[in-house]
Amino acid sequence: MATGHTDPQRRARILDATLDLIAEEGLARVSHRKIAARAGVPLGSMTYHFSGMDDLLREAFGRFTDHFVAFFDAHLSAPTDVGRVREAVADLVHALSEGSQRDLVLAQELYTLAARQPAYRELTHEWMRRSRVHLEKHFDPATARQLDALIEGLTLHRALATEPHDRALTLEAITRITRTDTRAP
């Protein structure tokens, strides 16, 4: 492994280690020392690459939200007619709720931070805005906003339920909300 300033992946490893530790131990238990050990970097790398824990967390959670927006893009960029978009949104909800426990935990940790600290609220607002960009390709802005909230809620309910609802119920909820769209049948 490269050392010093010649290690171009060091910053990325630190960010990934930060997210992994938050997902495994919770934000309150994360420290520079634990992150450096997990990333396999000297402790001094933490202050070389980041001005402090807030800087590190904002960048790590920014990386996380980029991952989610790419996931939205992968599901919602191809369909063109409203029926297929509804199906794609249902697929998205089920993929998110049945997917990575890590992502679910990280999203909730970010929401908790955002509820307490305005800098993180700005990050979640940007995440929501970027997610709605994909939805607004198919629905008016008001419908896209409602659908974005529905996606979050259905994903969380399915992920945490002892008996998650089925895809038919997901599709029914999506159809109900998108019927209010002036462009949808």
Secondary structure, DSSP 8 states (H G I E B T S, - for coil): ---GGG-TTHHHHHHHHHHHHHHHH-GGG--HHHHHHHHT--THHHHHH-SSHHHHHHHHHHHHHHHHHHHHHHHHSS--SHHHHHHHHHHHHHHHHHS-HHHHHHHHHHHHHHHH-HHHHHHHHHHHHHHHHHHHTTS-HHHHHHHHHHHHHHHHHHHH-SS---HHHHHHHHHHHHTTSTT--
